[in-house]
Amino acid sequence: MHKCLTAICKEFENLKGFLENQTPQKKFLVNKLFVQFMECFGSLKEEKLSYPKEFIGDVRLYHENFPPLLQKFEDVEIQYLMLSDFYDFARLTKKYKK
């Protein structure tokens, strides 16, 4: 797994309990990690093909400034859920290990 994705997963672990306790600091971290994820994943070449098409499609549409998708991701909880899905996928496939 690319080092920027590994770093995002590692930092994501600091967000346990986010949905129940959304402090301004945690919201800032979610937004920061989300932007980093979009930039990192969007820069991947063939590695991105080993990830589910949902990640590939959302990142592509995000970079194309697709209005409905941009509106959806204005919600910090939706950003968190995408990061959580990626983290879970990376752990389940053993691409990322604590």
Biopython code that builds the backbone (N, CA, C, O; Angstrom):
import numpy as np
from Bio.PDB.StructureBuilder import StructureBuilder

atoms = [
    (1, "MET", "N", (0.857, -1.170, 0.000)),
    (1, "MET", "CA", (0.000, 0.000, 0.000)),
    (1, "MET", "C", (0.908, 1.238, 0.000)),
    (1, "MET", "O", (1.926, 1.278, 0.690)),
    (2, "HIS", "N", (0.520, 2.230, -0.777)),
    (2, "HIS", "CA", (1.306, 3.450, -0.895)),
    (2, "HIS", "C", (1.486, 4.092, 0.483)),
    (2, "HIS", "O", (0.596, 4.029, 1.330)),
    (3, "LYS", "N", (2.646, 4.706, 0.690)),
    (3, "LYS", "CA", (2.963, 5.255, 2.017)),
    (3, "LYS", "C", (1.998, 6.353, 2.459)),
    (3, "LYS", "O", (1.750, 6.503, 3.656)),
    (4, "CYS", "N", (1.447, 7.126, 1.517)),
    (4, "CYS", "CA", (0.502, 8.170, 1.947)),
    (4, "CYS", "C", (-0.799, 7.545, 2.452)),
    (4, "CYS", "O", (-1.420, 8.080, 3.371)),
    (5, "LEU", "N", (-1.216, 6.433, 1.872)),
    (5, "LEU", "CA", (-2.417, 5.739, 2.355)),
    (5, "LEU", "C", (-2.163, 5.099, 3.716)),
    (5, "LEU", "O", (-3.039, 5.090, 4.580)),
    (6, "THR", "N", (-0.967, 4.569, 3.898)),
    (6, "THR", "CA", (-0.596, 3.993, 5.193)),
    (6, "THR", "C", (-0.619, 5.067, 6.274)),
    (6, "THR", "O", (-1.115, 4.828, 7.375)),
    (7, "ALA", "N", (-0.092, 6.238, 5.971)),
    (7, "ALA", "CA", (-0.078, 7.334, 6.939)),
    (7, "ALA", "C", (-1.501, 7.778, 7.280)),
    (7, "ALA", "O", (-1.787, 8.094, 8.435)),
    (8, "ILE", "N", (-2.389, 7.805, 6.295)),
    (8, "ILE", "CA", (-3.781, 8.186, 6.531)),
    (8, "ILE", "C", (-4.444, 7.163, 7.453)),
    (8, "ILE", "O", (-5.144, 7.537, 8.394)),
    (9, "CYS", "N", (-4.229, 5.884, 7.188)),
    (9, "CYS", "CA", (-4.805, 4.837, 8.043)),
    (9, "CYS", "C", (-4.299, 4.957, 9.473)),
    (9, "CYS", "O", (-5.069, 4.835, 10.426)),
    (10, "LYS", "N", (-3.008, 5.197, 9.618)),
    (10, "LYS", "CA", (-2.425, 5.312, 10.953)),
    (10, "LYS", "C", (-3.051, 6.492, 11.707)),
    (10, "LYS", "O", (-3.402, 6.364, 12.880)),
    (11, "GLU", "N", (-3.187, 7.620, 11.046)),
    (11, "GLU", "CA", (-3.759, 8.795, 11.703)),
    (11, "GLU", "C", (-5.264, 8.629, 11.939)),
    (11, "GLU", "O", (-5.810, 9.178, 12.896)),
    (12, "PHE", "N", (-5.925, 7.873, 11.068)),
    (12, "PHE", "CA", (-7.365, 7.626, 11.224)),
    (12, "PHE", "C", (-7.662, 6.935, 12.555)),
    (12, "PHE", "O", (-8.735, 7.126, 13.128)),
    (13, "GLU", "N", (-6.733, 6.150, 13.038)),
    (13, "GLU", "CA", (-6.930, 5.438, 14.301)),
    (13, "GLU", "C", (-7.145, 6.394, 15.480)),
    (13, "GLU", "O", (-7.644, 5.974, 16.524)),
    (14, "ASN", "N", (-6.780, 7.657, 15.331)),
    (14, "ASN", "CA", (-7.007, 8.657, 16.384)),
    (14, "ASN", "C", (-8.441, 9.157, 16.418)),
    (14, "ASN", "O", (-8.789, 9.981, 17.264)),
    (15, "LEU", "N", (-9.274, 8.672, 15.511)),
    (15, "LEU", "CA", (-10.651, 9.163, 15.404)),
    (15, "LEU", "C", (-11.686, 8.215, 16.005)),
    (15, "LEU", "O", (-12.876, 8.343, 15.718)),
    (16, "LYS", "N", (-11.260, 7.287, 16.816)),
    (16, "LYS", "CA", (-12.218, 6.362, 17.435)),
    (16, "LYS", "C", (-13.292, 7.145, 18.178)),
    (16, "LYS", "O", (-12.991, 8.096, 18.900)),
    (17, "GLY", "N", (-14.541, 6.743, 17.998)),
    (17, "GLY", "CA", (-15.644, 7.394, 18.672)),
    (17, "GLY", "C", (-16.064, 8.714, 18.053)),
    (17, "GLY", "O", (-16.806, 9.476, 18.673)),
    (18, "PHE", "N", (-15.608, 8.994, 16.854)),
    (18, "PHE", "CA", (-15.903, 10.287, 16.225)),
    (18, "PHE", "C", (-17.396, 10.552, 16.103)),
    (18, "PHE", "O", (-17.849, 11.653, 16.414)),
    (19, "LEU", "N", (-18.167, 9.570, 15.657)),
    (19, "LEU", "CA", (-19.593, 9.807, 15.427)),
    (19, "LEU", "C", (-20.340, 10.149, 16.712)),
    (19, "LEU", "O", (-21.349, 10.853, 16.671)),
    (20, "GLU", "N", (-19.857, 9.660, 17.850)),
    (20, "GLU", "CA", (-20.499, 9.953, 19.128)),
    (20, "GLU", "C", (-19.958, 11.230, 19.771)),
    (20, "GLU", "O", (-20.650, 11.865, 20.567)),
    (21, "ASN", "N", (-18.745, 11.601, 19.435)),
    (21, "ASN", "CA", (-18.093, 12.738, 20.087)),
    (21, "ASN", "C", (-17.336, 13.557, 19.046)),
    (21, "ASN", "O", (-16.133, 13.381, 18.858)),
    (22, "GLN", "N", (-18.051, 14.450, 18.377)),
    (22, "GLN", "CA", (-17.471, 15.237, 17.292)),
    (22, "GLN", "C", (-16.937, 16.577, 17.797)),
    (22, "GLN", "O", (-17.630, 17.593, 17.746)),
    (23, "THR", "N", (-15.729, 16.564, 18.272)),
    (23, "THR", "CA", (-15.100, 17.806, 18.716)),
    (23, "THR", "C", (-14.603, 18.582, 17.492)),
    (23, "THR", "O", (-14.419, 17.999, 16.423)),
    (24, "PRO", "N", (-14.389, 19.871, 17.639)),
    (24, "PRO", "CA", (-13.838, 20.640, 16.520)),
    (24, "PRO", "C", (-12.486, 20.097, 16.038)),
    (24, "PRO", "O", (-12.197, 20.110, 14.842)),
    (25, "GLN", "N", (-11.668, 19.623, 16.977)),
    (25, "GLN", "CA", (-10.368, 19.059, 16.603)),
    (25, "GLN", "C", (-10.538, 17.795, 15.756)),
    (25, "GLN", "O", (-9.834, 17.607, 14.764)),
    (26, "LYS", "N", (-11.473, 16.934, 16.151)),
    (26, "LYS", "CA", (-11.702, 15.703, 15.399)),
    (26, "LYS", "C", (-12.313, 16.008, 14.032)),
    (26, "LYS", "O", (-11.979, 15.349, 13.048)),
    (27, "LYS", "N", (-13.201, 16.996, 13.959)),
    (27, "LYS", "CA", (-13.769, 17.386, 12.667)),
    (27, "LYS", "C", (-12.675, 17.902, 11.742)),
    (27, "LYS", "O", (-12.660, 17.586, 10.553)),
    (28, "PHE", "N", (-11.763, 18.694, 12.288)),
    (28, "PHE", "CA", (-10.642, 19.205, 11.509)),
    (28, "PHE", "C", (-9.793, 18.049, 10.987)),
    (28, "PHE", "O", (-9.390, 18.046, 9.823)),
    (29, "LEU", "N", (-9.521, 17.063, 11.853)),
    (29, "LEU", "CA", (-8.705, 15.914, 11.452)),
    (29, "LEU", "C", (-9.403, 15.103, 10.367)),
    (29, "LEU", "O", (-8.758, 14.667, 9.413)),
    (30, "VAL", "N", (-10.706, 14.895, 10.498)),
    (30, "VAL", "CA", (-11.456, 14.165, 9.467)),
    (30, "VAL", "C", (-11.320, 14.886, 8.132)),
    (30, "VAL", "O", (-11.008, 14.266, 7.115)),
    (31, "ASN", "N", (-11.553, 16.178, 8.136)),
    (31, "ASN", "CA", (-11.476, 16.942, 6.893)),
    (31, "ASN", "C", (-10.071, 16.893, 6.310)),
    (31, "ASN", "O", (-9.909, 16.731, 5.100)),
    (32, "LYS", "N", (-9.068, 17.031, 7.143)),
    (32, "LYS", "CA", (-7.672, 16.975, 6.679)),
    (32, "LYS", "C", (-7.365, 15.614, 6.054)),
    (32, "LYS", "O", (-6.792, 15.542, 4.966)),
    (33, "LEU", "N", (-7.745, 14.538, 6.741)),
    (33, "LEU", "CA", (-7.477, 13.199, 6.220)),
    (33, "LEU", "C", (-8.264, 12.925, 4.943)),
    (33, "LEU", "O", (-7.769, 12.256, 4.036)),
    (34, "PHE", "N", (-9.480, 13.437, 4.874)),
    (34, "PHE", "CA", (-10.296, 13.257, 3.673)),
    (34, "PHE", "C", (-9.618, 13.912, 2.465)),
    (34, "PHE", "O", (-9.506, 13.296, 1.405)),
    (35, "VAL", "N", (-9.173, 15.141, 2.623)),
    (35, "VAL", "CA", (-8.497, 15.843, 1.522)),
    (35, "VAL", "C", (-7.209, 15.115, 1.152)),
    (35, "VAL", "O", (-6.900, 14.964, -0.030)),
    (36, "GLN", "N", (-6.465, 14.667, 2.144)),
    (36, "GLN", "CA", (-5.237, 13.907, 1.875)),
    (36, "GLN", "C", (-5.545, 12.618, 1.123)),
    (36, "GLN", "O", (-4.832, 12.243, 0.192)),
    (37, "PHE", "N", (-6.621, 11.944, 1.539)),
    (37, "PHE", "CA", (-7.003, 10.705, 0.869)),
    (37, "PHE", "C", (-7.341, 10.971, -0.593)),
    (37, "PHE", "O", (-6.878, 10.251, -1.478)),
    (38, "MET", "N", (-8.138, 11.992, -0.849)),
    (38, "MET", "CA", (-8.530, 12.303, -2.221)),
    (38, "MET", "C", (-7.317, 12.625, -3.088)),
    (38, "MET", "O", (-7.252, 12.214, -4.247)),
    (39, "GLU", "N", (-6.363, 13.353, -2.532)),
    (39, "GLU", "CA", (-5.153, 13.698, -3.285)),
    (39, "GLU", "C", (-4.271, 12.462, -3.498)),
    (39, "GLU", "O", (-3.806, 12.206, -4.608)),
    (40, "CYS", "N", (-4.051, 11.711, -2.434)),
    (40, "CYS", "CA", (-3.182, 10.530, -2.515)),
    (40, "CYS", "C", (-3.776, 9.481, -3.449)),
    (40, "CYS", "O", (-3.105, 9.010, -4.367)),
    (41, "PHE", "N", (-5.024, 9.121, -3.213)),
    (41, "PHE", "CA", (-5.646, 8.066, -4.019)),
    (41, "PHE", "C", (-5.731, 8.496, -5.480)),
    (41, "PHE", "O", (-5.533, 7.683, -6.383)),
    (42, "GLY", "N", (-6.023, 9.768, -5.710)),
    (42, "GLY", "CA", (-6.112, 10.271, -7.078)),
    (42, "GLY", "C", (-4.792, 10.234, -7.819)),
    (42, "GLY", "O", (-4.771, 10.193, -9.049)),
    (43, "SER", "N", (-3.683, 10.248, -7.078)),
    (43, "SER", "CA", (-2.361, 10.243, -7.710)),
    (43, "SER", "C", (-1.838, 8.833, -7.989)),
    (43, "SER", "O", (-0.826, 8.670, -8.671)),
    (44, "LEU", "N", (-2.521, 7.820, -7.467)),
    (44, "LEU", "CA", (-2.068, 6.446, -7.676)),
    (44, "LEU", "C", (-2.233, 6.042, -9.131)),
    (44, "LEU", "O", (-3.141, 6.504, -9.822)),
    (45, "LYS", "N", (-1.353, 5.184, -9.576)),
    (45, "LYS", "CA", (-1.462, 4.667, -10.942)),
    (45, "LYS", "C", (-2.153, 3.307, -10.884)),
    (45, "LYS", "O", (-3.335, 3.219, -10.549)),
    (46, "GLU", "N", (-1.420, 2.262, -11.208)),
    (46, "GLU", "CA", (-2.038, 0.937, -11.267)),
    (46, "GLU", "C", (-2.461, 0.387, -9.907)),
    (46, "GLU", "O", (-3.331, -0.482, -9.842)),
    (47, "GLU", "N", (-1.861, 0.877, -8.814)),
    (47, "GLU", "CA", (-2.246, 0.384, -7.486)),
    (47, "GLU", "C", (-3.734, 0.598, -7.220)),
    (47, "GLU", "O", (-4.374, -0.228, -6.569)),
    (48, "LYS", "N", (-4.287, 1.703, -7.722)),
    (48, "LYS", "CA", (-5.691, 1.998, -7.418)),
    (48, "LYS", "C", (-6.625, 0.932, -7.987)),
    (48, "LYS", "O", (-7.757, 0.793, -7.523)),
    (49, "LEU", "N", (-6.167, 0.184, -8.980)),
    (49, "LEU", "CA", (-7.000, -0.861, -9.569)),
    (49, "LEU", "C", (-7.218, -2.034, -8.613)),
    (49, "LEU", "O", (-8.086, -2.876, -8.848)),
    (50, "SER", "N", (-6.439, -2.089, -7.547)),
    (50, "SER", "CA", (-6.606, -3.172, -6.567)),
    (50, "SER", "C", (-7.627, -2.802, -5.482)),
    (50, "SER", "O", (-7.827, -3.556, -4.530)),
    (51, "TYR", "N", (-8.265, -1.644, -5.634)),
    (51, "TYR", "CA", (-9.271, -1.190, -4.673)),
    (51, "TYR", "C", (-10.664, -1.249, -5.297)),
    (51, "TYR", "O", (-10.800, -1.241, -6.520)),
    (52, "PRO", "N", (-11.696, -1.307, -4.459)),
    (52, "PRO", "CA", (-13.065, -1.364, -4.993)),
    (52, "PRO", "C", (-13.380, -0.169, -5.895)),
    (52, "PRO", "O", (-12.885, 0.940, -5.694)),
    (53, "LYS", "N", (-14.220, -0.438, -6.890)),
    (53, "LYS", "CA", (-14.568, 0.591, -7.877)),
    (53, "LYS", "C", (-15.264, 1.794, -7.237)),
    (53, "LYS", "O", (-15.235, 2.889, -7.798)),
    (54, "GLU", "N", (-15.884, 1.607, -6.080)),
    (54, "GLU", "CA", (-16.545, 2.719, -5.405)),
    (54, "GLU", "C", (-15.541, 3.803, -4.999)),
    (54, "GLU", "O", (-15.827, 4.992, -5.132)),
    (55, "PHE", "N", (-14.376, 3.399, -4.510)),
    (55, "PHE", "CA", (-13.341, 4.376, -4.172)),
    (55, "PHE", "C", (-12.840, 5.068, -5.437)),
    (55, "PHE", "O", (-12.704, 6.291, -5.479)),
    (56, "ILE", "N", (-12.572, 4.280, -6.448)),
    (56, "ILE", "CA", (-12.055, 4.828, -7.707)),
    (56, "ILE", "C", (-13.045, 5.835, -8.294)),
    (56, "ILE", "O", (-12.656, 6.928, -8.705)),
    (57, "GLY", "N", (-14.315, 5.465, -8.332)),
    (57, "GLY", "CA", (-15.338, 6.334, -8.903)),
    (57, "GLY", "C", (-15.537, 7.612, -8.113)),
    (57, "GLY", "O", (-15.623, 8.694, -8.694)),
    (58, "ASP", "N", (-15.613, 7.500, -6.784)),
    (58, "ASP", "CA", (-15.815, 8.691, -5.963)),
    (58, "ASP", "C", (-14.638, 9.652, -6.079)),
    (58, "ASP", "O", (-14.835, 10.865, -6.160)),
    (59, "VAL", "N", (-13.426, 9.125, -6.089)),
    (59, "VAL", "CA", (-12.255, 9.994, -6.198)),
    (59, "VAL", "C", (-12.226, 10.662, -7.572)),
    (59, "VAL", "O", (-11.920, 11.849, -7.677)),
    (60, "ARG", "N", (-12.535, 9.923, -8.602)),
    (60, "ARG", "CA", (-12.558, 10.495, -9.957)),
    (60, "ARG", "C", (-13.580, 11.623, -10.044)),
    (60, "ARG", "O", (-13.276, 12.709, -10.538)),
    (61, "LEU", "N", (-14.797, 11.361, -9.558)),
    (61, "LEU", "CA", (-15.846, 12.380, -9.610)),
    (61, "LEU", "C", (-15.506, 13.592, -8.739)),
    (61, "LEU", "O", (-15.842, 14.723, -9.090)),
    (62, "TYR", "N", (-14.854, 13.362, -7.629)),
    (62, "TYR", "CA", (-14.419, 14.456, -6.762)),
    (62, "TYR", "C", (-13.452, 15.366, -7.522)),
    (62, "TYR", "O", (-13.580, 16.590, -7.482)),
    (63, "HIS", "N", (-12.497, 14.766, -8.205)),
    (63, "HIS", "CA", (-11.510, 15.546, -8.953)),
    (63, "HIS", "C", (-12.107, 16.184, -10.210)),
    (63, "HIS", "O", (-11.549, 17.143, -10.744)),
    (64, "GLU", "N", (-13.213, 15.665, -10.672)),
    (64, "GLU", "CA", (-13.923, 16.277, -11.806)),
    (64, "GLU", "C", (-14.900, 17.350, -11.333)),
    (64, "GLU", "O", (-15.620, 17.941, -12.137)),
    (65, "ASN", "N", (-14.920, 17.597, -10.021)),
    (65, "ASN", "CA", (-15.818, 18.597, -9.420)),
    (65, "ASN", "C", (-17.284, 18.328, -9.735)),
    (65, "ASN", "O", (-18.034, 19.250, -10.055)),
    (66, "PHE", "N", (-17.689, 17.072, -9.645)),
    (66, "PHE", "CA", (-19.073, 16.673, -9.888)),
    (66, "PHE", "C", (-19.945, 17.205, -8.743)),
    (66, "PHE", "O", (-19.822, 16.740, -7.609)),
    (67, "PRO", "N", (-20.832, 18.184, -9.033)),
    (67, "PRO", "CA", (-21.570, 18.878, -7.967)),
    (67, "PRO", "C", (-22.287, 17.984, -6.954)),
    (67, "PRO", "O", (-22.144, 18.225, -5.755)),
    (68, "PRO", "N", (-23.053, 16.963, -7.367)),
    (68, "PRO", "CA", (-23.736, 16.142, -6.347)),
    (68, "PRO", "C", (-22.758, 15.451, -5.388)),
    (68, "PRO", "O", (-23.031, 15.315, -4.195)),
    (69, "LEU", "N", (-21.628, 15.023, -5.925)),
    (69, "LEU", "CA", (-20.653, 14.348, -5.066)),
    (69, "LEU", "C", (-19.976, 15.352, -4.137)),
    (69, "LEU", "O", (-19.774, 15.063, -2.958)),
    (70, "LEU", "N", (-19.629, 16.516, -4.650)),
    (70, "LEU", "CA", (-19.026, 17.540, -3.797)),
    (70, "LEU", "C", (-19.977, 17.940, -2.676)),
    (70, "LEU", "O", (-19.556, 18.143, -1.537)),
    (71, "GLN", "N", (-21.246, 18.050, -3.001)),
    (71, "GLN", "CA", (-22.243, 18.399, -1.983)),
    (71, "GLN", "C", (-22.337, 17.302, -0.929)),
    (71, "GLN", "O", (-22.412, 17.588, 0.266)),
    (72, "LYS", "N", (-22.332, 16.065, -1.365)),
    (72, "LYS", "CA", (-22.393, 14.931, -0.431)),
    (72, "LYS", "C", (-21.213, 14.975, 0.539)),
    (72, "LYS", "O", (-21.381, 14.759, 1.739)),
    (73, "PHE", "N", (-20.023, 15.255, 0.014)),
    (73, "PHE", "CA", (-18.828, 15.231, 0.856)),
    (73, "PHE", "C", (-18.594, 16.520, 1.636)),
    (73, "PHE", "O", (-17.572, 16.646, 2.310)),
    (74, "GLU", "N", (-19.506, 17.469, 1.565)),
    (74, "GLU", "CA", (-19.428, 18.630, 2.458)),
    (74, "GLU", "C", (-19.729, 18.212, 3.894)),
    (74, "GLU", "O", (-19.316, 18.880, 4.842)),
    (75, "ASP", "N", (-20.445, 17.116, 4.045)),
    (75, "ASP", "CA", (-20.817, 16.596, 5.364)),
    (75, "ASP", "C", (-19.632, 15.834, 5.963)),
    (75, "ASP", "O", (-19.180, 14.837, 5.400)),
    (76, "VAL", "N", (-19.137, 16.308, 7.099)),
    (76, "VAL", "CA", (-17.973, 15.697, 7.729)),
    (76, "VAL", "C", (-18.247, 14.242, 8.126)),
    (76, "VAL", "O", (-17.326, 13.425, 8.136)),
    (77, "GLU", "N", (-19.489, 13.912, 8.448)),
    (77, "GLU", "CA", (-19.810, 12.519, 8.783)),
    (77, "GLU", "C", (-19.663, 11.612, 7.560)),
    (77, "GLU", "O", (-19.225, 10.468, 7.685)),
    (78, "ILE", "N", (-20.025, 12.114, 6.389)),
    (78, "ILE", "CA", (-19.861, 11.328, 5.157)),
    (78, "ILE", "C", (-18.371, 11.174, 4.844)),
    (78, "ILE", "O", (-17.935, 10.112, 4.401)),
    (79, "GLN", "N", (-17.601, 12.222, 5.072)),
    (79, "GLN", "CA", (-16.148, 12.118, 4.896)),
    (79, "GLN", "C", (-15.590, 11.030, 5.817)),
    (79, "GLN", "O", (-14.793, 10.188, 5.403)),
    (80, "TYR", "N", (-16.031, 11.071, 7.073)),
    (80, "TYR", "CA", (-15.572, 10.087, 8.051)),
    (80, "TYR", "C", (-15.939, 8.672, 7.612)),
    (80, "TYR", "O", (-15.118, 7.759, 7.698)),
    (81, "LEU", "N", (-17.177, 8.492, 7.140)),
    (81, "LEU", "CA", (-17.616, 7.159, 6.742)),
    (81, "LEU", "C", (-16.817, 6.630, 5.557)),
    (81, "LEU", "O", (-16.541, 5.433, 5.482)),
    (82, "MET", "N", (-16.442, 7.510, 4.632)),
    (82, "MET", "CA", (-15.609, 7.055, 3.520)),
    (82, "MET", "C", (-14.235, 6.628, 4.028)),
    (82, "MET", "O", (-13.718, 5.582, 3.635)),
    (83, "LEU", "N", (-13.652, 7.435, 4.894)),
    (83, "LEU", "CA", (-12.357, 7.074, 5.467)),
    (83, "LEU", "C", (-12.451, 5.769, 6.248)),
    (83, "LEU", "O", (-11.552, 4.931, 6.178)),
    (84, "SER", "N", (-13.532, 5.603, 6.983)),
    (84, "SER", "CA", (-13.752, 4.386, 7.750)),
    (84, "SER", "C", (-13.873, 3.172, 6.832)),
    (84, "SER", "O", (-13.313, 2.114, 7.117)),
    (85, "ASP", "N", (-14.599, 3.327, 5.738)),
    (85, "ASP", "CA", (-14.728, 2.231, 4.760)),
    (85, "ASP", "C", (-13.360, 1.867, 4.193)),
    (85, "ASP", "O", (-13.033, 0.688, 4.060)),
    (86, "PHE", "N", (-12.567, 2.876, 3.861)),
    (86, "PHE", "CA", (-11.242, 2.596, 3.315)),
    (86, "PHE", "C", (-10.369, 1.906, 4.361)),
    (86, "PHE", "O", (-9.690, 0.924, 4.060)),
    (87, "TYR", "N", (-10.390, 2.418, 5.576)),
    (87, "TYR", "CA", (-9.599, 1.827, 6.655)),
    (87, "TYR", "C", (-9.994, 0.361, 6.870)),
    (87, "TYR", "O", (-9.132, -0.512, 6.974)),
    (88, "ASP", "N", (-11.292, 0.104, 6.935)),
    (88, "ASP", "CA", (-11.771, -1.269, 7.126)),
    (88, "ASP", "C", (-11.337, -2.164, 5.971)),
    (88, "ASP", "O", (-10.905, -3.295, 6.192)),
    (89, "PHE", "N", (-11.448, -1.670, 4.748)),
    (89, "PHE", "CA", (-11.022, -2.452, 3.582)),
    (89, "PHE", "C", (-9.525, -2.768, 3.670)),
    (89, "PHE", "O", (-9.107, -3.903, 3.439)),
    (90, "ALA", "N", (-8.733, -1.759, 4.004)),
    (90, "ALA", "CA", (-7.284, -1.951, 4.084)),
    (90, "ALA", "C", (-6.925, -2.963, 5.174)),
    (90, "ALA", "O", (-6.007, -3.763, 5.001)),
    (91, "ARG", "N", (-7.641, -2.927, 6.284)),
    (91, "ARG", "CA", (-7.372, -3.888, 7.368)),
    (91, "ARG", "C", (-7.831, -5.299, 6.988)),
    (91, "ARG", "O", (-7.112, -6.271, 7.217)),
    (92, "LEU", "N", (-9.022, -5.404, 6.410)),
    (92, "LEU", "CA", (-9.551, -6.724, 6.055)),
    (92, "LEU", "C", (-8.717, -7.420, 4.993)),
    (92, "LEU", "O", (-8.575, -8.643, 5.010)),
    (93, "THR", "N", (-8.173, -6.652, 4.080)),
    (93, "THR", "CA", (-7.363, -7.236, 3.012)),
    (93, "THR", "C", (-5.890, -7.321, 3.391)),
    (93, "THR", "O", (-5.051, -7.751, 2.599)),
    (94, "LYS", "N", (-5.595, -6.903, 4.616)),
    (94, "LYS", "CA", (-4.234, -6.923, 5.161)),
    (94, "LYS", "C", (-3.270, -6.030, 4.382)),
    (94, "LYS", "O", (-2.058, -6.239, 4.412)),
    (95, "LYS", "N", (-3.818, -5.034, 3.686)),
    (95, "LYS", "CA", (-2.958, -4.040, 3.046)),
    (95, "LYS", "C", (-2.362, -3.113, 4.112)),
    (95, "LYS", "O", (-1.280, -2.551, 3.938)),
    (96, "TYR", "N", (-3.103, -2.970, 5.223)),
    (96, "TYR", "CA", (-2.637, -2.145, 6.327)),
    (96, "TYR", "C", (-2.719, -2.972, 7.607)),
    (96, "TYR", "O", (-3.739, -3.592, 7.907)),
    (97, "LYS", "N", (-1.620, -2.960, 8.346)),
    (97, "LYS", "CA", (-1.563, -3.652, 9.635)),
    (97, "LYS", "C", (-1.137, -2.653, 10.690)),
    (97, "LYS", "O", (-0.226, -1.854, 10.471)),
    (98, "LYS", "N", (-1.800, -2.701, 11.840)),
    (98, "LYS", "CA", (-1.429, -1.807, 12.951)),
    (98, "LYS", "C", (-0.021, -2.067, 13.402)),
    (98, "LYS", "O", (0.463, -1.412, 14.325)),
]
sb = StructureBuilder()
sb.init_structure("model")
sb.init_model(0)
sb.init_chain("A")
sb.init_seg("    ")
for serial, (resi, resn, name, xyz) in enumerate(atoms, 1):
    if name == "N":
        sb.init_residue(resn, " ", resi, " ")
    sb.init_atom(name, np.array(xyz, "f"), 0.0, 1.0, " ", f" {name:<3s}", serial, name[0])
structure = sb.get_structure()
